[in-house]
Amino acid sequence: MSNPYETNYGYEKSSREQTCHCGAVFHVSVPGQKGHEEPEEYYCPECHCEYKARASMSPTVTLISGRTDGKTGSC
């Protein structure tokens, strides 16, 4: 049986730490809402490399530690 709260209101679908190929580590919080999930983009806060997740809106990204590859450009 479906939870009406999940259908009417958003919830945190997942939360994780992710390491980009540039070496930056960031926290990703993926929002969910039943029936409203689409592929959503989010970006590394250091090199702007694009990632995707199924979510109800764009995931929230918080930088934990900066890039370690010694570069300054984009992905």
Gaussian input, Z-matrix of N, CA and C with variables (Angstrom, degrees):
# hf/3-21g

backbone

0 1
 N
 C     1     B1
 C     2     B2     1     A1
 N     3     B3     2     A2     1     D1
 C     4     B4     3     A3     2     D2
 C     5     B5     4     A4     3     D3
 N     6     B6     5     A5     4     D4
 C     7     B7     6     A6     5     D5
 C     8     B8     7     A7     6     D6
 N     9     B9     8     A8     7     D7
 C    10    B10     9     A9     8     D8
 C    11    B11    10    A10     9     D9
 N    12    B12    11    A11    10    D10
 C    13    B13    12    A12    11    D11
 C    14    B14    13    A13    12    D12
 N    15    B15    14    A14    13    D13
 C    16    B16    15    A15    14    D14
 C    17    B17    16    A16    15    D15
 N    18    B18    17    A17    16    D16
 C    19    B19    18    A18    17    D17
 C    20    B20    19    A19    18    D18
 N    21    B21    20    A20    19    D19
 C    22    B22    21    A21    20    D20
 C    23    B23    22    A22    21    D21
 N    24    B24    23    A23    22    D22
 C    25    B25    24    A24    23    D23
 C    26    B26    25    A25    24    D24
 N    27    B27    26    A26    25    D25
 C    28    B28    27    A27    26    D26
 C    29    B29    28    A28    27    D27
 N    30    B30    29    A29    28    D28
 C    31    B31    30    A30    29    D29
 C    32    B32    31    A31    30    D30
 N    33    B33    32    A32    31    D31
 C    34    B34    33    A33    32    D32
 C    35    B35    34    A34    33    D33
 N    36    B36    35    A35    34    D34
 C    37    B37    36    A36    35    D35
 C    38    B38    37    A37    36    D36
 N    39    B39    38    A38    37    D37
 C    40    B40    39    A39    38    D38
 C    41    B41    40    A40    39    D39
 N    42    B42    41    A41    40    D40
 C    43    B43    42    A42    41    D41
 C    44    B44    43    A43    42    D42
 N    45    B45    44    A44    43    D43
 C    46    B46    45    A45    44    D44
 C    47    B47    46    A46    45    D45
 N    48    B48    47    A47    46    D46
 C    49    B49    48    A48    47    D47
 C    50    B50    49    A49    48    D48
 N    51    B51    50    A50    49    D49
 C    52    B52    51    A51    50    D50
 C    53    B53    52    A52    51    D51
 N    54    B54    53    A53    52    D52
 C    55    B55    54    A54    53    D53
 C    56    B56    55    A55    54    D54
 N    57    B57    56    A56    55    D55
 C    58    B58    57    A57    56    D56
 C    59    B59    58    A58    57    D57
 N    60    B60    59    A59    58    D58
 C    61    B61    60    A60    59    D59
 C    62    B62    61    A61    60    D60
 N    63    B63    62    A62    61    D61
 C    64    B64    63    A63    62    D62
 C    65    B65    64    A64    63    D63
 N    66    B66    65    A65    64    D64
 C    67    B67    66    A66    65    D65
 C    68    B68    67    A67    66    D66
 N    69    B69    68    A68    67    D67
 C    70    B70    69    A69    68    D68
 C    71    B71    70    A70    69    D69
 N    72    B72    71    A71    70    D70
 C    73    B73    72    A72    71    D71
 C    74    B74    73    A73    72    D72
 N    75    B75    74    A74    73    D73
 C    76    B76    75    A75    74    D74
 C    77    B77    76    A76    75    D75
 N    78    B78    77    A77    76    D76
 C    79    B79    78    A78    77    D77
 C    80    B80    79    A79    78    D78
 N    81    B81    80    A80    79    D79
 C    82    B82    81    A81    80    D80
 C    83    B83    82    A82    81    D81
 N    84    B84    83    A83    82    D82
 C    85    B85    84    A84    83    D83
 C    86    B86    85    A85    84    D84
 N    87    B87    86    A86    85    D85
 C    88    B88    87    A87    86    D86
 C    89    B89    88    A88    87    D87
 N    90    B90    89    A89    88    D88
 C    91    B91    90    A90    89    D89
 C    92    B92    91    A91    90    D90
 N    93    B93    92    A92    91    D91
 C    94    B94    93    A93    92    D92
 C    95    B95    94    A94    93    D93
 N    96    B96    95    A95    94    D94
 C    97    B97    96    A96    95    D95
 C    98    B98    97    A97    96    D96
 N    99    B99    98    A98    97    D97
 C   100   B100    99    A99    98    D98
 C   101   B101   100   A100    99    D99
 N   102   B102   101   A101   100   D100
 C   103   B103   102   A102   101   D101
 C   104   B104   103   A103   102   D102
 N   105   B105   104   A104   103   D103
 C   106   B106   105   A105   104   D104
 C   107   B107   106   A106   105   D105
 N   108   B108   107   A107   106   D106
 C   109   B109   108   A108   107   D107
 C   110   B110   109   A109   108   D108
 N   111   B111   110   A110   109   D109
 C   112   B112   111   A111   110   D110
 C   113   B113   112   A112   111   D111
 N   114   B114   113   A113   112   D112
 C   115   B115   114   A114   113   D113
 C   116   B116   115   A115   114   D114
 N   117   B117   116   A116   115   D115
 C   118   B118   117   A117   116   D116
 C   119   B119   118   A118   117   D117
 N   120   B120   119   A119   118   D118
 C   121   B121   120   A120   119   D119
 C   122   B122   121   A121   120   D120
 N   123   B123   122   A122   121   D121
 C   124   B124   123   A123   122   D122
 C   125   B125   124   A124   123   D123
 N   126   B126   125   A125   124   D124
 C   127   B127   126   A126   125   D125
 C   128   B128   127   A127   126   D126
 N   129   B129   128   A128   127   D127
 C   130   B130   129   A129   128   D128
 C   131   B131   130   A130   129   D129
 N   132   B132   131   A131   130   D130
 C   133   B133   132   A132   131   D131
 C   134   B134   133   A133   132   D132
 N   135   B135   134   A134   133   D133
 C   136   B136   135   A135   134   D134
 C   137   B137   136   A136   135   D135
 N   138   B138   137   A137   136   D136
 C   139   B139   138   A138   137   D137
 C   140   B140   139   A139   138   D138
 N   141   B141   140   A140   139   D139
 C   142   B142   141   A141   140   D140
 C   143   B143   142   A142   141   D141
 N   144   B144   143   A143   142   D142
 C   145   B145   144   A144   143   D143
 C   146   B146   145   A145   144   D144
 N   147   B147   146   A146   145   D145
 C   148   B148   147   A147   146   D146
 C   149   B149   148   A148   147   D147
 N   150   B150   149   A149   148   D148
 C   151   B151   150   A150   149   D149
 C   152   B152   151   A151   150   D150
 N   153   B153   152   A152   151   D151
 C   154   B154   153   A153   152   D152
 C   155   B155   154   A154   153   D153
 N   156   B156   155   A155   154   D154
 C   157   B157   156   A156   155   D155
 C   158   B158   157   A157   156   D156
 N   159   B159   158   A158   157   D157
 C   160   B160   159   A159   158   D158
 C   161   B161   160   A160   159   D159
 N   162   B162   161   A161   160   D160
 C   163   B163   162   A162   161   D161
 C   164   B164   163   A163   162   D162
 N   165   B165   164   A164   163   D163
 C   166   B166   165   A165   164   D164
 C   167   B167   166   A166   165   D165
 N   168   B168   167   A167   166   D166
 C   169   B169   168   A168   167   D167
 C   170   B170   169   A169   168   D168
 N   171   B171   170   A170   169   D169
 C   172   B172   171   A171   170   D170
 C   173   B173   172   A172   171   D171
 N   174   B174   173   A173   172   D172
 C   175   B175   174   A174   173   D173
 C   176   B176   175   A175   174   D174
 N   177   B177   176   A176   175   D175
 C   178   B178   177   A177   176   D176
 C   179   B179   178   A178   177   D177
 N   180   B180   179   A179   178   D178
 C   181   B181   180   A180   179   D179
 C   182   B182   181   A181   180   D180
 N   183   B183   182   A182   181   D181
 C   184   B184   183   A183   182   D182
 C   185   B185   184   A184   183   D183
 N   186   B186   185   A185   184   D184
 C   187   B187   186   A186   185   D185
 C   188   B188   187   A187   186   D186
 N   189   B189   188   A188   187   D187
 C   190   B190   189   A189   188   D188
 C   191   B191   190   A190   189   D189
 N   192   B192   191   A191   190   D190
 C   193   B193   192   A192   191   D191
 C   194   B194   193   A193   192   D192
 N   195   B195   194   A194   193   D193
 C   196   B196   195   A195   194   D194
 C   197   B197   196   A196   195   D195
 N   198   B198   197   A197   196   D196
 C   199   B199   198   A198   197   D197
 C   200   B200   199   A199   198   D198
 N   201   B201   200   A200   199   D199
 C   202   B202   201   A201   200   D200
 C   203   B203   202   A202   201   D201
 N   204   B204   203   A203   202   D202
 C   205   B205   204   A204   203   D203
 C   206   B206   205   A205   204   D204
 N   207   B207   206   A206   205   D205
 C   208   B208   207   A207   206   D206
 C   209   B209   208   A208   207   D207
 N   210   B210   209   A209   208   D208
 C   211   B211   210   A210   209   D209
 C   212   B212   211   A211   210   D210
 N   213   B213   212   A212   211   D211
 C   214   B214   213   A213   212   D212
 C   215   B215   214   A214   213   D213
 N   216   B216   215   A215   214   D214
 C   217   B217   216   A216   215   D215
 C   218   B218   217   A217   216   D216
 N   219   B219   218   A218   217   D217
 C   220   B220   219   A219   218   D218
 C   221   B221   220   A220   219   D219
 N   222   B222   221   A221   220   D220
 C   223   B223   222   A222   221   D221
 C   224   B224   223   A223   222   D222

   B1=1.4358
   B2=1.5336
   B3=1.3043
   B4=1.4484
   B5=1.5245
   B6=1.3228
   B7=1.4527
   B8=1.5265
   B9=1.3551
   B10=1.4614
   B11=1.5251
   B12=1.3232
   B13=1.4602
   B14=1.5239
   B15=1.3289
   B16=1.4643
   B17=1.5225
   B18=1.3265
   B19=1.4581
   B20=1.5210
   B21=1.3229
   B22=1.4612
   B23=1.5185
   B24=1.3170
   B25=1.4602
   B26=1.5199
   B27=1.3137
   B28=1.4587
   B29=1.5221
   B30=1.2925
   B31=1.4622
   B32=1.5241
   B33=1.3146
   B34=1.4599
   B35=1.5211
   B36=1.3227
   B37=1.4641
   B38=1.5256
   B39=1.3234
   B40=1.4646
   B41=1.5229
   B42=1.3062
   B43=1.4520
   B44=1.5232
   B45=1.3355
   B46=1.4616
   B47=1.5217
   B48=1.3256
   B49=1.4537
   B50=1.5174
   B51=1.3225
   B52=1.4568
   B53=1.5132
   B54=1.3333
   B55=1.4555
   B56=1.5188
   B57=1.3189
   B58=1.4611
   B59=1.5276
   B60=1.3251
   B61=1.4638
   B62=1.5260
   B63=1.3588
   B64=1.4748
   B65=1.5255
   B66=1.3186
   B67=1.4534
   B68=1.5161
   B69=1.3244
   B70=1.4651
   B71=1.5291
   B72=1.3199
   B73=1.4578
   B74=1.5218
   B75=1.3374
   B76=1.4552
   B77=1.5211
   B78=1.3270
   B79=1.4609
   B80=1.5203
   B81=1.3324
   B82=1.4581
   B83=1.5243
   B84=1.3329
   B85=1.4580
   B86=1.5247
   B87=1.3425
   B88=1.4585
   B89=1.5307
   B90=1.3569
   B91=1.4584
   B92=1.5289
   B93=1.3022
   B94=1.4510
   B95=1.5156
   B96=1.3136
   B97=1.4557
   B98=1.5143
   B99=1.3201
   B100=1.4632
   B101=1.5184
   B102=1.3247
   B103=1.4504
   B104=1.5181
   B105=1.3213
   B106=1.4610
   B107=1.5196
   B108=1.3137
   B109=1.4551
   B110=1.5219
   B111=1.3233
   B112=1.4577
   B113=1.5246
   B114=1.3247
   B115=1.4654
   B116=1.5370
   B117=1.3044
   B118=1.4715
   B119=1.5263
   B120=1.3166
   B121=1.4606
   B122=1.5255
   B123=1.3268
   B124=1.4542
   B125=1.5172
   B126=1.3377
   B127=1.4538
   B128=1.5206
   B129=1.3208
   B130=1.4626
   B131=1.5300
   B132=1.3266
   B133=1.4603
   B134=1.5366
   B135=1.3151
   B136=1.4605
   B137=1.5280
   B138=1.3373
   B139=1.4701
   B140=1.5320
   B141=1.3218
   B142=1.4675
   B143=1.5248
   B144=1.3197
   B145=1.4590
   B146=1.5386
   B147=1.3178
   B148=1.4632
   B149=1.5259
   B150=1.3262
   B151=1.4632
   B152=1.5162
   B153=1.3231
   B154=1.4657
   B155=1.5171
   B156=1.3248
   B157=1.4679
   B158=1.5253
   B159=1.3241
   B160=1.4661
   B161=1.5183
   B162=1.3330
   B163=1.4544
   B164=1.5237
   B165=1.3383
   B166=1.4615
   B167=1.5310
   B168=1.3298
   B169=1.4635
   B170=1.5229
   B171=1.3128
   B172=1.4656
   B173=1.5248
   B174=1.3319
   B175=1.4602
   B176=1.5313
   B177=1.3163
   B178=1.4573
   B179=1.5236
   B180=1.3361
   B181=1.4616
   B182=1.5270
   B183=1.3352
   B184=1.4525
   B185=1.5263
   B186=1.3107
   B187=1.4630
   B188=1.5269
   B189=1.3241
   B190=1.4648
   B191=1.5255
   B192=1.3423
   B193=1.4652
   B194=1.5295
   B195=1.3179
   B196=1.4626
   B197=1.5124
   B198=1.3015
   B199=1.4667
   B200=1.5247
   B201=1.3323
   B202=1.4534
   B203=1.5258
   B204=1.3374
   B205=1.4652
   B206=1.5271
   B207=1.3292
   B208=1.4621
   B209=1.5064
   B210=1.3189
   B211=1.4636
   B212=1.5243
   B213=1.3280
   B214=1.4426
   B215=1.5279
   B216=1.3152
   B217=1.4593
   B218=1.5135
   B219=1.3094
   B220=1.4676
   B221=1.5150
   B222=1.2812
   B223=1.4595
   B224=1.5088
   A1=108.80
   A2=116.40
   A3=123.13
   A4=111.56
   A5=115.34
   A6=121.37
   A7=108.11
   A8=119.69
   A9=120.87
   A10=113.03
   A11=117.75
   A12=120.57
   A13=110.37
   A14=117.17
   A15=121.45
   A16=111.59
   A17=117.47
   A18=121.64
   A19=111.06
   A20=117.37
   A21=121.78
   A22=114.13
   A23=117.68
   A24=121.25
   A25=110.05
   A26=115.42
   A27=119.97
   A28=111.80
   A29=115.34
   A30=123.02
   A31=107.72
   A32=117.59
   A33=121.03
   A34=108.08
   A35=115.52
   A36=121.77
   A37=111.05
   A38=116.56
   A39=120.81
   A40=109.53
   A41=114.29
   A42=122.09
   A43=106.53
   A44=116.32
   A45=118.53
   A46=111.09
   A47=115.10
   A48=121.75
   A49=107.20
   A50=115.99
   A51=120.87
   A52=109.27
   A53=116.72
   A54=122.29
   A55=108.24
   A56=115.87
   A57=122.18
   A58=109.27
   A59=116.80
   A60=120.34
   A61=112.46
   A62=117.62
   A63=120.64
   A64=111.53
   A65=117.19
   A66=121.94
   A67=114.45
   A68=117.70
   A69=121.01
   A70=109.77
   A71=115.38
   A72=121.38
   A73=106.77
   A74=116.38
   A75=120.02
   A76=110.68
   A77=115.52
   A78=123.04
   A79=107.69
   A80=116.77
   A81=122.61
   A82=108.44
   A83=116.44
   A84=122.58
   A85=107.47
   A86=116.40
   A87=122.08
   A88=109.49
   A89=117.57
   A90=120.23
   A91=111.44
   A92=116.45
   A93=121.23
   A94=111.46
   A95=115.80
   A96=123.12
   A97=106.22
   A98=116.67
   A99=120.61
   A100=111.57
   A101=115.30
   A102=121.42
   A103=114.67
   A104=117.68
   A105=120.82
   A106=112.21
   A107=118.18
   A108=120.41
   A109=110.76
   A110=114.47
   A111=124.50
   A112=107.85
   A113=118.42
   A114=119.12
   A115=109.16
   A116=117.35
   A117=122.86
   A118=108.68
   A119=116.05
   A120=121.34
   A121=110.71
   A122=114.59
   A123=121.55
   A124=106.18
   A125=116.58
   A126=120.40
   A127=111.94
   A128=115.39
   A129=121.35
   A130=107.07
   A131=118.48
   A132=119.80
   A133=114.04
   A134=118.51
   A135=121.49
   A136=112.86
   A137=118.51
   A138=120.51
   A139=112.85
   A140=116.91
   A141=123.66
   A142=113.92
   A143=117.18
   A144=121.91
   A145=107.67
   A146=116.98
   A147=121.90
   A148=112.49
   A149=115.56
   A150=123.93
   A151=107.55
   A152=117.30
   A153=121.44
   A154=110.92
   A155=114.28
   A156=121.73
   A157=107.74
   A158=116.84
   A159=119.81
   A160=107.09
   A161=115.60
   A162=120.55
   A163=110.06
   A164=116.27
   A165=120.55
   A166=111.56
   A167=117.57
   A168=123.95
   A169=107.57
   A170=117.66
   A171=120.70
   A172=112.06
   A173=117.69
   A174=121.11
   A175=111.61
   A176=116.09
   A177=123.01
   A178=108.44
   A179=116.21
   A180=122.04
   A181=109.16
   A182=116.72
   A183=122.62
   A184=109.02
   A185=117.20
   A186=121.99
   A187=110.72
   A188=115.99
   A189=122.14
   A190=109.51
   A191=116.76
   A192=120.51
   A193=109.19
   A194=115.85
   A195=122.22
   A196=114.50
   A197=113.83
   A198=121.15
   A199=110.46
   A200=114.54
   A201=120.82
   A202=113.16
   A203=116.98
   A204=119.92
   A205=113.29
   A206=118.14
   A207=121.03
   A208=114.98
   A209=118.52
   A210=122.09
   A211=109.91
   A212=116.45
   A213=120.55
   A214=113.13
   A215=118.39
   A216=122.31
   A217=113.65
   A218=113.99
   A219=121.37
   A220=110.72
   A221=115.55
   A222=126.97
   A223=113.86
   D1=140.17
   D2=-177.76
   D3=-76.82
   D4=143.94
   D5=177.26
   D6=-86.22
   D7=116.62
   D8=-177.77
   D9=-63.04
   D10=-28.05
   D11=178.14
   D12=-63.56
   D13=-43.94
   D14=179.94
   D15=-65.91
   D16=-31.09
   D17=-179.81
   D18=-73.39
   D19=-39.79
   D20=-175.12
   D21=-91.14
   D22=-24.62
   D23=-175.30
   D24=-129.41
   D25=153.48
   D26=178.12
   D27=-77.61
   D28=163.80
   D29=178.24
   D30=-149.95
   D31=164.05
   D32=176.22
   D33=-81.48
   D34=110.53
   D35=-177.92
   D36=-72.99
   D37=-42.51
   D38=177.31
   D39=-157.46
   D40=161.39
   D41=179.51
   D42=-147.60
   D43=132.01
   D44=-176.34
   D45=-158.14
   D46=162.04
   D47=169.17
   D48=-95.39
   D49=140.64
   D50=-179.25
   D51=-132.98
   D52=142.44
   D53=175.98
   D54=-110.69
   D55=126.28
   D56=179.04
   D57=-83.34
   D58=163.62
   D59=177.13
   D60=-63.19
   D61=-19.44
   D62=178.14
   D63=-81.22
   D64=-7.61
   D65=178.99
   D66=100.33
   D67=-10.52
   D68=178.57
   D69=-67.41
   D70=143.31
   D71=176.20
   D72=-115.02
   D73=130.91
   D74=-179.67
   D75=-141.88
   D76=157.14
   D77=178.55
   D78=-96.55
   D79=133.35
   D80=179.71
   D81=-118.79
   D82=126.08
   D83=175.50
   D84=-114.19
   D85=117.04
   D86=-175.12
   D87=-102.03
   D88=116.42
   D89=179.11
   D90=-81.57
   D91=148.65
   D92=177.76
   D93=-132.07
   D94=157.51
   D95=171.37
   D96=-160.17
   D97=120.04
   D98=-176.58
   D99=-51.44
   D100=130.90
   D101=177.65
   D102=82.41
   D103=-1.10
   D104=-177.02
   D105=-127.21
   D106=26.15
   D107=-177.09
   D108=-100.69
   D109=130.43
   D110=-179.67
   D111=-134.62
   D112=165.41
   D113=171.61
   D114=-64.70
   D115=123.47
   D116=-179.37
   D117=-122.57
   D118=141.79
   D119=179.45
   D120=-90.38
   D121=150.37
   D122=167.25
   D123=-145.74
   D124=161.34
   D125=-169.39
   D126=-130.73
   D127=147.66
   D128=172.21
   D129=-61.94
   D130=128.81
   D131=-178.26
   D132=-70.14
   D133=-11.61
   D134=-179.01
   D135=-98.61
   D136=-50.11
   D137=-175.92
   D138=-111.40
   D139=-3.18
   D140=176.97
   D141=65.69
   D142=24.15
   D143=174.87
   D144=-65.76
   D145=137.68
   D146=-175.93
   D147=-88.25
   D148=138.02
   D149=173.42
   D150=-129.41
   D151=163.22
   D152=179.09
   D153=-132.06
   D154=151.43
   D155=175.46
   D156=-149.72
   D157=150.02
   D158=173.09
   D159=-79.47
   D160=119.58
   D161=-175.20
   D162=-153.59
   D163=167.28
   D164=178.55
   D165=-82.51
   D166=-20.61
   D167=172.22
   D168=-159.94
   D169=177.69
   D170=-174.73
   D171=-57.25
   D172=132.88
   D173=176.14
   D174=-62.55
   D175=152.95
   D176=176.64
   D177=-92.10
   D178=131.98
   D179=-177.77
   D180=-120.24
   D181=131.71
   D182=177.94
   D183=-128.12
   D184=124.06
   D185=-178.99
   D186=-69.23
   D187=131.86
   D188=176.36
   D189=-101.49
   D190=-49.26
   D191=176.23
   D192=-145.86
   D193=144.58
   D194=-174.56
   D195=-70.09
   D196=174.81
   D197=-178.02
   D198=-65.72
   D199=153.71
   D200=-177.18
   D201=-123.44
   D202=4.49
   D203=-176.30
   D204=-83.85
   D205=-3.64
   D206=177.78
   D207=78.00
   D208=2.37
   D209=-179.54
   D210=-96.82
   D211=168.34
   D212=178.52
   D213=-125.41
   D214=-7.95
   D215=-176.17
   D216=-84.12
   D217=-176.95
   D218=178.42
   D219=-81.96
   D220=172.79
   D221=-178.53
   D222=-45.50

